[in-house]
Amino acid sequence: MGLFNFIASTKWTAKALLIAYATYVCHHEIDMAVNRIKYYYNKPEGEYVRKEQAFNLEIFYEVNGKGNLETYVKNYSQRLPVLIRENGIMVGTPEYVLSNLDDKEADMLKKRSEGYYDE
């Protein structure tokens, strides 16, 4: 009877570990599915990313060749660095950020860099 109890308890332990592992491995997909249901009726605000892109964003960490930690925001096709600046974080390189500004935003940035602060 003791052997039977041991085998039965081992079987349940193995099942629990398998479920825990599957949940860990599939966490991102589970999180995306929950968010799709949770925010089904909500639309993204103005210029914010679409829901499909928002739910696919991940924070990704990498150790560089010098042994230092680098942090990135990752989506379908891009891996953007998260950089620290004087007034907080910046996602993407300065070149990337500038390339995504429209003409009005780029003009405002140029004026501010020259000392003009009118909007």
C-alpha positions in Angstrom: 0.0 0.0 0.0 2.9 2.4 0.8 4.3 1.9 -2.8 0.9 2.7 -4.3 0.7 5.9 -2.2 4.2 6.9 -3.2 3.4 6.4 -6.9 0.1 8.2 -6.6 1.7 11.2 -4.8 4.6 11.3 -7.3 2.1 11.3 -10.2 0.3 14.3 -8.7 3.5 16.1 -8.0 4.7 15.5 -11.6 1.3 16.8 -12.9 1.6 19.9 -10.7 5.2 20.6 -11.8 4.2 20.1 -15.5 1.3 22.6 -15.1 3.5 25.1 -13.4 6.2 24.8 -16.1 3.6 25.1 -18.9 2.2 28.2 -17.2 5.7 29.7 -16.9 6.6 29.0 -20.5 3.2 30.3 -21.9 2.9 33.2 -19.5 3.1 35.9 -22.2 0.5 34.1 -24.4 -1.8 33.7 -21.4 -1.3 37.3 -20.4 -2.1 38.5 -24.0 -5.3 36.4 -24.1 -6.5 37.7 -20.7 -5.8 41.3 -21.8 -7.7 40.8 -25.1 -10.7 39.7 -23.1 -10.3 42.3 -20.3 -10.0 45.2 -22.7 -12.2 43.9 -25.5 -14.5 47.0 -25.6 -11.8 49.6 -25.0 -10.2 51.5 -27.9 -6.6 53.0 -27.6 -6.4 56.7 -26.8 -5.3 59.0 -29.6 -1.8 58.3 -30.7 -1.2 55.3 -28.3 -0.3 52.0 -29.9 -3.1 49.6 -31.1 -4.3 47.0 -28.6 -2.6 44.2 -30.6 0.8 46.0 -30.3 0.2 46.9 -26.7 -0.5 43.4 -25.6 2.6 42.1 -27.4 5.1 44.4 -25.7 7.7 42.8 -23.5 10.5 44.0 -21.3 13.6 42.2 -22.3 16.9 42.1 -20.4 20.3 41.3 -21.8 23.9 41.3 -20.4 26.3 43.0 -22.7 29.9 42.1 -23.4 31.1 44.1 -20.4 28.8 42.2 -18.1 26.4 45.1 -17.7 22.6 44.9 -17.9 20.8 46.4 -20.8 17.0 46.8 -20.8 14.8 46.8 -24.0 11.2 47.0 -24.9 10.4 44.4 -27.5 7.5 44.0 -29.9 6.9 42.0 -33.0 9.8 43.3 -35.1 11.7 45.8 -32.9 13.9 45.8 -29.8 14.1 49.3 -28.5 16.6 50.3 -25.8 15.3 51.8 -22.6 17.7 54.7 -21.8 17.8 56.9 -18.7 17.9 60.7 -19.2 17.9 63.7 -17.0 14.0 63.9 -16.9 13.3 60.1 -16.9 13.4 57.2 -19.3 13.5 57.3 -23.0 12.4 54.4 -25.2 14.5 54.1 -28.3 17.7 55.8 -29.5 17.7 59.6 -30.1 17.8 58.9 -33.9 14.9 56.5 -33.6 12.8 59.1 -31.6 13.6 61.9 -34.0 12.7 59.8 -37.0 9.3 59.2 -35.6 8.4 62.9 -35.0 6.1 64.6 -37.4 6.9 68.0 -38.9 5.1 70.0 -36.2 6.8 68.1 -33.3 10.3 68.3 -35.0 9.8 72.1 -35.5 8.7 72.5 -31.8 11.8 70.6 -30.7 14.1 72.7 -32.9 12.6 75.9 -31.5 13.0 74.7 -27.9 16.6 73.7 -28.5 17.2 77.3 -29.8 15.6 78.8 -26.7 12.1 79.5 -27.9 9.3 78.0 -25.7 6.1 79.1 -27.4 3.8 76.4 -28.3 
